[in-house]
């Protein structure tokens, strides 16, 4: 009987801790809306200040014909995708992020990483293309 009571108490403590994790990681996430999707994670990663700066830099790089700007922006996108992939799937996954992923308030970053690599490849193609 004691082990059942102890397991029940441990489960209640773990559930409260998981709820606090989601409040810290994604304060606007509502459990009633279901688990976070890849699109939710794409929006969450893109609207960070650094994400918005890289996005604005990409627009400028696509509009201008400066090769160095395209190379630099491609490098920023590549580094952003590697950093996000390492933070979500790396060997040093902290307990807070793991609990948040298990609880469902953090989605998979694969859409962000895929789009970042696609934008990076497009910028590199534009930088390597000969000018007419």
Residue, then its C-alpha position, 0 to 999 in steps of 0.5 A: x500500500x505504501x508504494x502505491x501511495x508513494x507512486x501517486x504522490x510522485x505522479x501528482x508532483x510530476x504533473x504539477x512540475x510539467x504544467x509549470x514547465x509549459x507555463x515557462x516555455x510557452x506561456x500562451x499555450x492552452x492545453x485545450x487546443x491540443x499539442x503544439x504542431x510544427x507550424x506553431x513551432x515555426x511561428x515561435x522560432x521565427x518571431x524571435x528578434x534574431x529570427x525577424x532580423x534574419x528574415x528581414x536580411x533575407x528579403x534585402x538579400x533577395x532584392x539586391x544583387x550583392x553576392x556577399x550579402x547573400x552569402x552572409x544571409x545564407x550562413x546565418x540561416x545555416x547556423x540558425x538551422x544547426x542551432x535549432x536542431x542541436x537544441x531540440x535533438x542534441x545530446x544535451x537535452x535539458x529536463x525543461x525542454x524534454x518535459x515541455x515536448x512530452x507535455x505537448x507545448x513545444x512542437x517539432x522544429x523540423x519545418x523550421x529547419x527544412x525552410x531554413x535549409x531551403x532558404x539557405x540553398x536558394x540564397x547560395x544558388x543566387x550568389x553562385x549564379x552568373x550575372x548577365 
